[in-house]
Amino acid sequence: MKTYKMVLCYDGSRYNGWQKQGNTDNTLQEKLEKILTEIAGVETEIAGSGRTDAGTHAKGQVASFRMDWKRTAAELLTEINGRLPEDVGALSLEEAEPRFHARLNAKAKRYVYTIWTGEMPPVFWRKYSFWCKDELDVEAMKEAASAFVGTHDFKSFCANKRMKKSTVRTIYDINIEQKEQRLVLSFTGNGFLYQMVRILTGTLIEVGEGKRSPMEMEEILAAENREAAGFTAPSRGLMLDEVFYEPYGKGTEMP
């Protein structure tokens, strides 16, 4: 039995997120496990590096699974891609260490959120961005974002009000860059809470709109109350960009 590491990309528009659920089979994990089971001839489970929400996309989701496969990893990759739907692609596949686990071994993740700015609607980007018609103060958003870099309790930015585990996380970097009509927010950290990136984004948008001051961010963190933070930005603008398995900054490309 071999352990495999696979990197995936997908358009999450029509899926109910990554994690399989009891009330639907329309999840990415469910679809992939069905394909792997068909190939292996026995029930095969797959673990993802993170549980992306319904409607969230991925450019570099990492998954791990175990399979008794006699041929090469390249042949297995071809077999998998031949069975995947057109909105999911396996980018790479390799044999990993026996104990490798996509989620447990991850050291850091980078999520990217795309905001479409301007008066014209994002016709070709409508499934991959959140449209803000009003002009945003990008410099104020950058100032506000700097308050989140470092190790903090992000309870105010967690949508799971019943969260019993630690809500302390470390954000290594937040980068905000205007690319023509797209304002791209990049968040890199050692882990993220349920809807944390979307709530951080919604809060920064409110700063950009002048509804909040950058100086309020430390107060929001200290409140440890979801009601203190901004709105939850829609899932369609969010993408899991990359997962790191070395300490961030060591052997990785900095944003």
Salt bridges, closest charged atoms under 4 A:
ASP11 OD1 - HIS57 ND1 3.41
GLU33 OE1 - LYS20 NZ 2.95
GLU38 OE1 - ARG83 NH1 3.27
ASP53 OD2 - ARG198 NH1 2.92
ASP68 OD1 - LYS70 NZ 3.19
GLU79 OE2 - ARG83 NH2 2.86
ASP87 OD2 - ARG14 NE 2.53
GLU139 OE2 - LYS142 NZ 3.78
GLU206 OE1 - ARG212 NE 2.52
GLU209 OE1 - LYS211 NZ 3.18
GLU216 OE1 - ARG212 NH1 3.80
GLU227 OE2 - LYS161 NZ 3.28
ASP241 OD1 - LYS59 NZ 3.86
ASP241 OD2 - ARG110 NH1 3.74
GLU242 OE1 - ARG110 NH1 3.32
